[in-house]
């Protein structure tokens, strides 16, 4: 197995050394992003293998000089596969990294006619996704999240009078907690509790156990496939994922809205916003990177490139940022109106940011979280907010940390501006990439600026 940093571009220029002639293993050093010598052990014939030809499944625009840009149908030569996410490839004589999930072997389409390609049978990964919601682990985590659960109960309680005799759909109801709140706190005519996982059978038991089987009707099936006898007045769902959109359950909500929500009906949440802030992450950086500088008095720095690839290539979920680690005031970078948002809008979402650094520190990366709002059924009624940021009570989502390749020292008055792009994976529909472009402008004695860009797969 080959282990290489994501940004290594000079592998082919370094010699290899035979380690064990009887087993045909050798050592190959090469230079990586940190300009330190790093190497891997490989089979004698591994590096001499001919490049493999792959076809692009869709367009991709690279970020930075080390990533390839290509169009759907382009044929790329893949020379090495240093990680499961990024491959070193060539297109028309130009080399660079290409996202593995955007490529398929040349001729795969023809082969599928003879033998079905099981790897793409389930691009939504529904078996895995709904399978995880068929066990209690995730439901225990969500029900134990009082901030999240109490927000939904508060919405129903504050709108209880207006919910009287209304038809409600609870999409992705899980154990049915929101449906049970509706039946307990309000008097809707019916609540259609829709759940695609096998948990639906247990939800029926819970509804009956609590005496609400005359109000709550549990339907097992995907939102795209279920049939209701009527339109609904209220569509409620807890669809949010890490970084707001991950897993893209929001698509099911939009499809249910277009199909079942009556004109003038209400969606809960009614709006959502993704928030970003530049931050320090000293403890995490020390834990994952600085640790290798001199553990037990020994120099382990050759492992830093591997640590960088393993820990910083993808975002860190469930990160708890301290408010003091925020280098500036946060900024909403993407805002969603759940009444007007379309499924096609989910393919790419762009946002801009401009931060003014408020104190000196080390800029390690960006932290993201989200906020959702629940519009009142009554004109002028109170809007309920669920905020997953560091200044609110922690939730099971916590925050998401995006680490830079190298920390940057900043001073009060410096500005950090740029863009964020959320691009949905064209094959694995519950996944996406997050691309951050930033410019750091210094207001010191000598004006200067630093430009950076980085793409993070979540997860493919």
VMD Tcl script that draws the C-alpha trace (Angstrom):
set ca {
  {0.00 0.00 0.00}
  {1.23 3.46 -0.93}
  {0.92 6.38 1.49}
  {1.47 9.85 0.03}
  {0.50 13.38 1.00}
  {-2.34 14.82 -1.04}
  {-0.16 17.58 -2.47}
  {2.90 15.48 -3.37}
  {3.81 16.11 -7.00}
  {7.36 14.86 -7.39}
  {7.14 11.11 -6.83}
  {8.40 10.08 -10.24}
  {11.60 12.15 -9.95}
  {13.08 10.13 -7.10}
  {14.98 6.83 -7.26}
  {13.85 3.67 -5.53}
  {15.98 1.37 -3.41}
  {15.65 -2.39 -3.13}
  {15.06 -3.40 0.50}
  {14.49 -7.14 0.29}
  {15.43 -8.88 -2.98}
  {13.64 -12.10 -1.98}
  {10.29 -10.33 -1.54}
  {10.71 -7.63 -4.19}
  {10.08 -4.76 -1.78}
  {11.78 -1.40 -2.15}
  {11.76 2.06 -0.61}
  {10.96 5.15 -2.68}
  {11.53 8.63 -1.23}
  {9.99 11.76 -2.69}
  {9.44 15.39 -1.81}
  {6.12 16.47 -0.42}
  {4.29 19.70 0.34}
  {6.39 20.40 3.44}
  {9.71 20.04 1.55}
  {10.68 17.17 3.82}
  {11.82 13.81 2.50}
  {9.12 11.22 2.85}
  {8.78 7.74 1.47}
  {6.74 4.61 1.11}
  {7.35 0.91 0.77}
  {6.02 -0.72 -2.37}
  {6.27 -3.86 -4.45}
  {9.07 -4.01 -6.99}
  {6.68 -3.81 -9.94}
  {4.12 -1.39 -8.43}
  {5.69 1.87 -9.58}
  {6.36 0.48 -13.05}
  {2.71 -0.32 -13.75}
  {1.17 1.30 -16.79}
  {-1.23 4.17 -16.13}
  {-4.92 3.25 -16.11}
  {-7.41 5.05 -18.34}
  {-10.47 6.55 -16.68}
  {-13.42 8.56 -17.97}
  {-14.77 11.67 -16.22}
  {-18.36 11.23 -15.04}
  {-18.99 14.98 -15.00}
  {-17.27 18.36 -15.08}
  {-14.79 19.31 -12.37}
  {-12.98 22.61 -11.82}
  {-9.74 22.21 -9.91}
  {-8.74 24.46 -7.03}
  {-5.10 25.48 -7.21}
  {-2.33 24.51 -9.59}
  {-2.06 20.91 -8.34}
  {-5.63 19.91 -9.28}
  {-6.80 19.03 -12.78}
  {-9.87 20.55 -14.38}
  {-11.81 18.37 -16.80}
  {-15.15 17.93 -18.54}
  {-17.61 15.07 -18.61}
  {-16.38 12.37 -20.98}
  {-12.71 13.38 -20.85}
  {-10.28 10.47 -20.71}
  {-7.62 10.72 -18.00}
  {-4.58 8.57 -17.37}
  {-4.31 7.70 -13.67}
  {-0.66 7.17 -12.72}
  {-0.94 6.65 -8.96}
  {-3.64 6.45 -6.30}
  {-2.01 8.00 -3.22}
  {-5.32 8.14 -1.35}
  {-8.87 6.88 -1.75}
  {-10.10 10.41 -2.48}
  {-7.49 11.93 -4.82}
  {-5.56 10.32 -7.66}
  {-2.53 11.61 -9.56}
  {-3.69 11.80 -13.18}
  {-2.84 13.20 -16.58}
  {-5.01 14.96 -19.15}
  {-3.57 16.06 -22.50}
  {-0.05 16.17 -21.10}
  {-1.01 18.09 -17.96}
  {-0.72 16.30 -14.61}
  {-2.45 16.98 -11.32}
  {-4.80 15.56 -8.73}
  {-8.30 14.45 -9.71}
  {-11.13 13.45 -7.32}
  {-11.51 9.68 -7.51}
  {-15.30 9.78 -7.15}
  {-15.58 11.74 -10.42}
  {-13.89 8.98 -12.46}
  {-14.81 5.54 -13.69}
  {-12.69 3.02 -15.61}
  {-12.82 3.46 -19.37}
  {-15.21 0.91 -20.83}
  {-17.15 0.52 -17.57}
  {-20.41 1.53 -19.24}
  {-20.08 -1.21 -21.84}
  {-19.18 -3.75 -19.18}
  {-22.27 -2.82 -17.17}
  {-24.43 -4.06 -20.03}
  {-22.94 -7.53 -19.56}
  {-22.37 -7.46 -15.81}
  {-24.05 -5.01 -13.47}
  {-21.69 -2.65 -11.65}
  {-22.63 -3.16 -8.00}
  {-20.56 -0.15 -6.88}
  {-23.11 2.26 -8.38}
  {-26.30 0.30 -7.74}
  {-27.12 2.55 -4.81}
  {-25.65 6.04 -5.37}
  {-27.83 7.31 -2.53}
  {-26.42 4.55 -0.27}
  {-29.94 4.07 1.04}
  {-29.25 0.61 2.42}
  {-26.44 1.96 4.58}
  {-28.15 5.28 5.32}
  {-31.54 3.93 6.35}
  {-29.89 0.93 7.96}
  {-28.10 3.22 10.40}
  {-31.43 4.82 11.31}
  {-32.94 1.40 11.89}
  {-30.87 1.00 15.07}
  {-31.07 2.96 18.31}
  {-27.57 4.46 18.29}
  {-28.41 7.56 16.23}
  {-31.85 7.96 17.79}
  {-30.35 7.92 21.28}
  {-27.92 10.63 20.20}
  {-30.68 12.79 18.71}
  {-33.18 12.34 21.52}
  {-30.44 13.08 24.07}
  {-29.81 16.39 22.29}
  {-32.10 18.55 24.42}
  {-31.31 21.77 22.56}
  {-32.46 20.28 19.27}
  {-35.45 18.38 20.64}
  {-36.71 21.20 22.87}
  {-36.57 23.59 19.90}
  {-39.05 21.43 18.00}
  {-41.25 21.04 21.07}
  {-41.23 24.81 21.58}
  {-42.30 25.34 17.96}
  {-45.27 23.02 18.39}
  {-46.21 24.39 21.82}
  {-46.10 28.03 20.68}
  {-48.24 27.16 17.64}
  {-50.57 24.71 19.37}
  {-53.71 26.81 18.84}
  {-52.99 27.27 15.14}
  {-52.27 23.55 14.68}
  {-55.79 22.65 15.75}
  {-57.50 20.58 13.03}
  {-54.47 20.93 10.75}
  {-52.97 18.13 8.64}
  {-49.28 17.62 9.45}
  {-46.51 15.60 7.79}
  {-43.48 14.68 9.90}
  {-40.90 13.62 7.30}
  {-38.12 11.32 8.50}
  {-39.91 10.97 11.82}
  {-37.51 8.43 13.36}
  {-38.95 7.38 16.70}
  {-41.84 9.79 16.15}
  {-40.92 12.32 18.81}
  {-42.08 15.35 16.78}
  {-45.31 13.59 15.77}
  {-45.96 12.73 19.41}
  {-45.33 16.36 20.41}
  {-47.95 17.43 17.87}
  {-50.49 14.96 19.22}
  {-49.66 15.77 22.84}
  {-49.45 19.57 22.70}
  {-51.83 20.46 19.87}
  {-54.97 19.02 18.32}
  {-54.18 18.33 14.66}
  {-56.69 16.34 12.68}
  {-53.93 13.92 11.65}
  {-50.15 13.62 11.65}
  {-48.57 11.54 8.89}
  {-45.33 10.24 10.39}
  {-43.13 9.16 7.47}
  {-40.06 7.00 8.10}
  {-38.12 4.99 5.51}
  {-36.05 2.89 7.91}
  {-37.12 -0.22 9.79}
  {-37.56 1.99 12.87}
  {-41.08 2.69 11.55}
  {-42.34 -0.57 13.05}
  {-41.17 0.51 16.51}
  {-42.59 4.00 15.98}
  {-46.04 2.45 15.52}
  {-45.59 0.71 18.86}
  {-44.57 3.97 20.55}
  {-47.56 5.81 19.10}
  {-49.92 3.10 20.36}
  {-48.15 2.87 23.72}
  {-48.72 6.58 24.28}
  {-52.36 6.46 23.17}
  {-52.11 8.57 20.01}
  {-52.87 5.97 17.32}
  {-56.09 7.84 16.42}
  {-54.05 10.94 15.50}
  {-50.63 9.74 14.33}
  {-50.48 7.55 11.22}
  {-47.06 5.96 10.67}
  {-46.11 5.35 7.03}
  {-42.98 3.41 6.14}
  {-41.37 4.45 2.88}
  {-39.22 7.03 1.14}
  {-40.64 10.52 0.72}
  {-40.49 10.12 -3.05}
  {-42.65 6.97 -2.97}
  {-45.29 7.35 -0.27}
  {-48.92 8.17 -1.03}
  {-51.10 10.38 1.16}
  {-54.89 10.73 0.94}
  {-54.69 14.52 1.15}
  {-52.49 17.62 1.03}
  {-50.88 18.80 4.27}
  {-50.97 22.17 6.02}
  {-47.63 21.78 7.78}
  {-44.49 19.94 6.68}
  {-42.02 19.46 9.52}
  {-38.69 17.66 9.33}
  {-35.36 17.50 11.10}
  {-33.28 17.17 7.93}
  {-30.11 19.09 8.79}
  {-26.73 17.38 8.61}
  {-23.16 18.36 9.36}
  {-22.31 21.63 7.65}
  {-26.10 21.94 7.15}
  {-26.40 19.93 3.92}
  {-24.38 16.73 4.40}
  {-26.45 13.61 3.58}
  {-28.82 15.82 1.54}
  {-32.02 14.74 3.25}
  {-33.13 18.25 2.33}
  {-33.86 16.99 -1.20}
  {-36.56 14.68 0.18}
  {-38.09 17.64 2.02}
  {-38.22 19.71 -1.16}
  {-39.80 16.87 -3.13}
  {-42.40 16.33 -0.40}
  {-43.07 20.09 -0.32}
  {-43.74 20.23 -4.04}
  {-45.96 17.18 -3.95}
  {-47.91 17.39 -0.70}
  {-47.80 20.88 0.84}
  {-50.95 22.83 0.07}
  {-50.71 26.39 -1.21}
  {-50.08 28.69 1.72}
  {-48.81 25.83 3.89}
  {-45.93 26.11 6.35}
  {-42.54 24.37 6.35}
  {-40.57 23.82 9.55}
  {-37.73 24.82 9.51}
  {-38.73 27.70 7.26}
  {-35.20 28.98 6.60}
  {-31.61 27.97 7.26}
  {-28.17 29.58 7.19}
  {-24.63 28.22 7.09}
  {-22.25 30.31 9.19}
  {-18.46 30.56 8.91}
  {-15.72 32.07 11.06}
  {-11.89 32.06 10.90}
  {-10.52 30.38 13.98}
  {-7.65 29.12 16.04}
  {-7.33 25.39 16.73}
  {-4.15 25.17 18.80}
  {-5.02 22.03 20.72}
  {-6.17 20.11 17.65}
  {-3.12 21.19 15.63}
  {-0.78 20.20 18.46}
  {-2.55 16.88 18.92}
  {-2.35 15.90 15.25}
  {0.74 17.70 13.87}
  {3.06 19.25 16.45}
  {3.06 15.94 18.34}
  {5.41 14.43 15.74}
  {8.17 17.00 16.20}
  {9.89 15.34 19.16}
  {7.90 12.64 20.95}
  {10.02 11.01 23.67}
  {12.98 13.09 22.51}
  {12.98 11.59 18.99}
  {12.43 13.26 15.62}
  {9.22 11.91 14.07}
  {8.74 14.76 11.61}
  {8.82 12.43 8.55}
  {5.36 11.32 9.70}
  {3.93 14.84 9.54}
  {2.99 14.64 5.83}
  {1.08 11.43 6.53}
  {-0.57 13.04 9.55}
  {-1.52 16.03 7.43}
  {-3.16 13.81 4.84}
  {-4.96 11.69 7.40}
  {-6.26 14.43 9.69}
  {-6.51 17.64 7.64}
  {-7.63 16.50 4.17}
  {-11.23 16.14 5.31}
  {-13.14 18.38 7.71}
  {-13.39 17.49 11.38}
  {-16.96 16.77 12.37}
  {-18.20 17.17 15.95}
  {-15.69 19.90 16.70}
  {-16.42 22.11 19.70}
  {-14.89 25.53 19.20}
  {-14.49 27.85 22.16}
  {-15.87 31.36 21.52}
  {-12.42 32.77 22.35}
  {-10.95 30.81 19.44}
  {-13.02 32.78 16.93}
  {-10.74 35.38 15.35}
  {-13.58 37.63 14.19}
  {-17.34 37.97 14.18}
  {-18.99 35.13 12.21}
  {-20.65 35.56 8.82}
  {-23.62 33.80 7.19}
  {-22.27 32.53 3.86}
  {-25.22 30.53 2.52}
  {-28.89 31.20 3.26}
  {-31.77 28.89 2.30}
  {-35.43 29.82 1.92}
  {-37.27 26.53 2.24}
  {-40.25 27.88 0.30}
  {-38.29 28.81 -2.82}
  {-35.25 26.50 -2.74}
  {-35.19 24.04 -5.66}
  {-33.57 20.60 -5.90}
  {-31.35 21.79 -8.77}
  {-30.00 24.54 -6.50}
  {-28.39 21.87 -4.32}
  {-25.83 20.92 -6.98}
  {-23.69 24.00 -6.33}
  {-24.01 26.68 -3.67}
  {-21.74 29.70 -3.50}
  {-21.12 32.20 -0.76}
  {-18.78 35.06 0.03}
  {-17.20 36.21 3.27}
  {-15.21 39.13 4.62}
  {-13.82 38.99 8.14}
  {-11.99 41.65 10.11}
  {-9.59 39.99 12.54}
  {-10.32 41.29 16.03}
  {-7.25 40.05 17.91}
  {-3.77 38.66 17.24}
  {-3.59 34.92 16.92}
  {-2.90 31.93 14.68}
  {-5.29 31.34 11.82}
  {-5.59 27.54 11.70}
  {-8.73 27.28 9.61}
  {-12.45 27.92 9.41}
  {-15.26 26.65 11.59}
  {-18.80 26.24 10.27}
  {-22.19 25.72 11.90}
  {-25.81 26.38 11.01}
  {-28.94 28.08 12.26}
  {-32.54 27.27 11.34}
  {-35.70 29.30 11.93}
  {-39.30 28.16 12.39}
  {-41.89 30.62 11.13}
  {-45.02 31.02 13.25}
  {-48.37 29.88 11.88}
  {-49.84 33.10 13.21}
  {-49.25 36.47 11.58}
  {-46.75 38.33 13.75}
  {-46.11 35.25 15.89}
  {-42.77 34.40 17.46}
  {-40.11 32.79 15.28}
  {-38.22 29.98 17.02}
  {-34.47 29.65 16.37}
  {-32.19 26.62 16.63}
  {-28.55 27.75 16.60}
  {-25.72 25.20 16.60}
  {-22.94 27.78 17.06}
  {-20.39 28.13 19.88}
  {-22.37 30.81 21.71}
  {-25.41 28.55 22.06}
  {-26.00 25.36 24.03}
  {-24.10 22.47 22.38}
  {-25.99 20.14 20.06}
  {-25.13 16.69 18.71}
  {-24.02 18.40 15.48}
  {-21.49 20.58 17.33}
  {-19.43 22.44 14.66}
  {-17.34 21.50 11.60}
  {-13.64 22.43 11.40}
  {-11.76 22.99 8.13}
  {-7.99 23.08 8.72}
  {-5.58 25.00 6.49}
  {-2.48 23.20 5.23}
  {-0.28 25.62 7.17}
  {-1.25 27.95 10.04}
  {-0.90 31.69 9.45}
  {-0.20 34.34 12.10}
  {-2.65 37.24 11.93}
  {-2.98 40.56 13.72}
  {-5.91 42.68 14.81}
  {-7.12 44.68 11.83}
  {-6.11 42.11 9.21}
  {-8.85 41.07 6.83}
  {-9.72 37.59 5.58}
  {-11.99 37.56 2.56}
  {-12.95 34.95 0.02}
  {-15.53 32.49 -1.21}
  {-17.02 29.14 -0.28}
  {-18.38 26.60 -2.75}
  {-20.46 23.57 -1.77}
  {-20.51 21.15 -4.71}
  {-22.64 18.04 -4.54}
  {-21.01 14.78 -5.55}
  {-22.40 13.84 -8.99}
  {-22.32 10.12 -8.20}
  {-22.62 9.64 -4.44}
  {-25.60 11.88 -3.85}
  {-25.35 12.22 -0.08}
  {-21.78 13.56 -0.31}
  {-20.26 16.89 -1.34}
  {-17.03 18.85 -1.48}
  {-16.41 22.18 0.22}
  {-13.95 24.52 -1.51}
  {-12.64 27.54 0.38}
  {-10.72 30.36 -1.30}
  {-9.28 33.07 0.92}
  {-7.10 36.16 0.85}
  {-5.42 37.46 4.00}
  {-4.62 41.17 3.83}
  {-2.29 42.58 6.45}
  {-2.51 46.15 7.71}
  {0.93 46.13 9.30}
  {3.85 48.39 8.52}
  {4.21 46.73 5.13}
  {0.95 45.88 3.44}
  {0.93 42.27 2.29}
  {-1.50 39.55 1.33}
  {-1.57 35.76 1.29}
  {-3.85 33.78 -0.98}
  {-4.97 30.21 -0.38}
  {-7.44 27.60 -1.57}
  {-8.39 24.12 -0.40}
  {-11.04 21.55 -1.29}
  {-12.41 19.23 1.38}
  {-14.35 16.06 0.47}
  {-17.34 15.26 2.69}
  {-16.71 12.30 2.44}
  {-16.43 11.37 -1.24}
}
mol new
graphics top color blue
foreach p $ca { graphics top sphere $p radius 0.5 }
foreach p [lrange $ca 0 end-1] q [lrange $ca 1 end] { graphics top cylinder $p $q radius 0.2 }
display resetview
